[in-house]
Amino acid sequence: MAWVVLVLSGLMETAWATALSASKGFSRLGPSLLFLVTLTLSMAGLAFALRSIPVGTGYAIWVGIGAVGTALVGMVWLGEAVSVAKILCLVLIVSGIVGLKLLH
């Protein structure tokens, strides 16, 4: 269960990072509220997962999921530049996430 919660928390990190950007410095109410809710869920989930997953492994996986997810949202929905090099770097991060899970 901790691993499922950790993955969901990483996805919530993607949501809060995207909402933070959309809030335009907390000047827009909807995205600002979405940021607060998803940040709270993300941190609560991480805290729960770290009860049974070592902090180094759990935090690295959480950050990796959030980073890859946020980069993909930026490229797919927000018009950020896409390149082979950027995709390769994201694949390397995902490989690290999978490796950490397999080695746990």
N, C-alpha and C positions, 0 to 999 in steps of 0.2 A: 504493500500500500504506500509506503514511503516513497518509492520510486515513481509511482503514478502521480502522487502529489508534487514531487519535485519537478517532473516534466510540466505539469499544469502550472506550477508556479513560475517556471521559466517562460511559458507562453504568456502568463500575466505580466511578466517583465516586458515582453514585446508590446503588450497592450498599453502599459503605463508610459513607456518611452514614447510611443506614437501619440498618445493622448497629451503628454507633456509638450511635445512639439506643436500639436494642434491647438493647445491652450494659448499660444502666443504670449508667453510670459505670464500666465494666469489671468489674462485679460478677457478670456472667453469662458463663461460659466460651465457649459456642458462638458467640454473637454477637460476642464479643471476638476470637475466632480468625478468624471471617469478616471482621471489620473489618480485621485485620492482613493477611490474604491479599488482599482486594480493594483495600486501600490500596496494597499493594506492586505489584499488577498495574496499577493505575491510574497510579501514578507511573512505572513502567517503560515503560508504553505512551506516556505523555506525553513522556518523555525520548526515546524512539525517534522519535516523530512530529516532535519539534522539531529533529531532524537535518536535515529537509528543508522544514519549514513554519516561517515566521517566528514568533518567540516571541509577539509581540503577537497575531497572528491565531490561532495554535494554542492559546495559553492562554485567550483569550477564548472560543473555541469549546468547549474542554474544560470550562471553568467553566459556560458556558451550558447545555451538555447536562446536566451534573451538577445544576445548579440546577433546570432544568425537570423533569428526571426525578425528583428528590427531591420537588419540590412535587406532582407527579402521584401519586407513591406515597403521600404524606401524604393527599391528597384521596381517592384511590380505595380504598386499603387501610387507612389508619390513622384514618379518620373526621375528618380536618381539614376545616374549613369550606370550602365551594365558593361562589364568587360570580362574577358576570359580570365584575366588575372584575379579580378574580384571574386568570381565564381570559384576559382581554384582555391583561394584563401578560405572561403566559406566551407568548401569541401574538407579542407584540412582541419578546420575547427570541429566540424561534425565528426571527422575521424577521431579526433582527440576525445570528444564526448563519448563516442562508442568505446574507444579504448579504455577510458576511465571506468566505464560501467563494466566492461568485461573483466578488468583487472580487480574489481572490487570483490 
